[in-house]
């Protein structure tokens, strides 16, 4: 028996396989520098594993070499990640940039290339529905820019750039609209408008717009998952959300309803940041910075009427973006100024949030994307 023991140990060592980590991967965009309005403490883009029971995030890798990767997007085929570098606006560095990464099977990011944003402070990035084009919004210069994606995931030089009208345009978001191929929506906080574009051979052509109340400061937008004619905009300055109806072509937008994101009697300073519709289409969520909460609304899809359900503290300071998991069971909120990501369970019947037990430490988190 003594002679068999070493052989058994060798056999066990040879046949054992490393355990595969099946936890979902979440990428976290961050600020890495002191920009005045934020004291960035991060090292770059964080690759994290998500515990689906507790909502805890475990950082497994850090992608450095990019400054202020505040917003991220993942290509429709899940092969690539694109990140803005929120810089520019200086004589020696007038532009920010956008970087392309290949996503390895373990979630590590391998940089492919980086190109100028052709504007200052790029703050949002997305792809069109096909994944053939990347779109960015430059906040300070108020322009949106398009790029072509090469077969290896790398970015071309810019194909087009459109500067929004008005005295102080501040482009804050650009996303594909679900109404059909080539329809693009951009939100401008400074001009209080939502702009609609046609994307033709990768070039942006403005075709329509929705004007919000003066000073509202529209910031982010999301669409109903089952009705491409229904969307929702969150207004940063007026702390409100509005439901919006489009025609069948995704044009002629009109506001249906609007409600405050704040509880009655709140008198403190507040600005709004992000908005998402629950996958079941029954609830809309928006983040309050100041009140430091997620505002919860139910929505009637037929009429667009909104009803306030309540508020849930984000257990941190200045919640920026947040994400809802694809199964609709969990919400994660990025608390930029307290360096935390807080997890909540979602009641699918009421839309209410319950703290999930996990508040994870992540430096200066801004954007959360699940892979």
ABEGO torsion letter per residue (X at the ends): XAAAAAAAAAAAAAABBBBBBABBBBBBBBBABBAGABBBABAEBBBBBBBAAAGBBBBABBBBGBBGBABBBBBAAGABBBBBBBBEGBAABABBBBBBBBBBAAGBBBBABBBBAGBBGBABBBBBAAGABBBBBBAAAGBBBBBBBBAAGBBBBBABBBBBBEABBBBABBBBBAAEBGBBBBBBAAAGBBBBBBBBGGBBBBABBBBBBBGAGBABBBBBAABAABBBBBBAAAGBBBBBBBBAAGBGBBBABBBBABBBGBABBBBBABBBBBAAGABBBBBBBGAGBBBBBBBBAAAGBBBBAEBBBAGBBGBBBBBBBAAGABBBBBBAAAGBBBBBBBBAAAGBBBBAGBBBBBBGBABBBBX
